[in-house]
Amino acid sequence: MASLQDQLRGLVYSTEHGDTCPECRQPVDDCRCAELAEDARLASLDGIVRLRRETKGRKGKGVTLVEGVPLKADELKSLAKELKKRCGTGGALKDGVIEIQGDQRDVLKGELEKKGFKVKLAGG
């Protein structure tokens, strides 16, 4: 990572290219930082989908977290939509982790195993 001096002196906008990426200093249209981050996330996965229930930071409301799904971002978004529809609840996709409202571990385990994923229940 560049020093603070280099970050402050860097080119922010160019009339020739428009906005530039703060990470790679390339024009935003040519930037591949998001693709590289997605590839790194996929490479770090071990192929096991983990389901766990969590209430931390949600005022006692429980959610089921689906972590470690080896899919690209757009495929992960469509999978999250299918799972929310199957459970009949709401949810979200945050940083490659699918959050489904309520304790839906049994339903999600069956649904993900039908799709060919290896699933483990994690946590208590």
N, C-alpha and C positions, 0 to 999 in steps of 0.2 A: 504494500500500500504506500502511496505517495505521502510525503511529509505534509504538514499543515501549510508550510510556505508554498509548496508545489500545488496544493489544492486551491489555495487562494489566488495564485497567479495564473491558473489554467484558463484556457479559452472556454467561455460559457456559451456564447452565441456567435455564429459567423453568418454574414450575409450570403456567403457562398453556399454553405451546407445547412444552415439553420441550427437547431439545438444539437448539442453534443452530449454524449453519455459521460457521466462523471467518473465511471470506472475505467473505461478503455479509451476515452478521449476521441472516439469515432463519432461521426454523425449518427443521430438516433436511428435513421433508416438503415444504416449499415451495421449497427450494434448487434452483437451476438451474445451478450452477457446473459440474458434470460435463458437462451437455449443451452449455454454451457452450464448454468446453474441447474437446469432441469436434468441434463445428462449426468451431472455429478450426483444429484439426488437419486436417480435411478440406479447408478452404479453402486451406491452405498447400501442398497437394499439386499436382504438375504433371501427373498422369495417367499417369506412367510408373512401372511396377513395376521395382524394381532388385533383382537377386539378387547376393549376394556371399558369399564364403567367409571365415570369420574363425576364428582360433585364440586370439586375445588373451584372457588371463584365464581360460583353460579348461584349463590344464596340457597344452597341445599337442593337445587334442582339437578337431577341426574341426567347425564348424557352418555351415549355410547360412542367411543372413539374407534375409528377404523384406521389403523396405521400400517404402513408398509406395503401398500398396494402398488405393484410394479407396472403402472400405466403412465402414459404421458398426461399432461395437464388437461387437455380437452377430453380425452377418454375418461379421466378421473372425474371430471365434472359431470359427464353423462351417467357414469356409474353412481355417483352420489344422488343424482336425480332419480334414478331407478330405485335405489335403496330407500330413499325417503318416501317414494310413492308406494313401495311394497309395505313399509311399516305404517304408512298413514300418518306420518308425523313430519315436523319440520326439521331443519338441520342446516348445516353450512359446510363449506369446504375452505379450510384455512391451512396454508403452508403444507399442502400435500396430505393433510389429515382430514378425514370425513367425520363430522360430528352429527349424530342423529339424536334427537331429543328422546329422553326416556331410556329405560333399560330394555334394549332391543337385541341383546346379544344372541339369544337362541334363534330368532328369526333371521338375523344377519348372517349367522354362521351357516345356516342351511342354504340361504340364497347365494352366498359367496362360494360355497362348495359346489353348488350346481354350475357355477360359472367356471369351475376348474381351478380355483385358488386353494392353496393349503392354508388352513385357518387354525389359529390357536387362541384360546381364551386366556388373556393375561390379567393379572391382578386378582383381587378378591371378589 
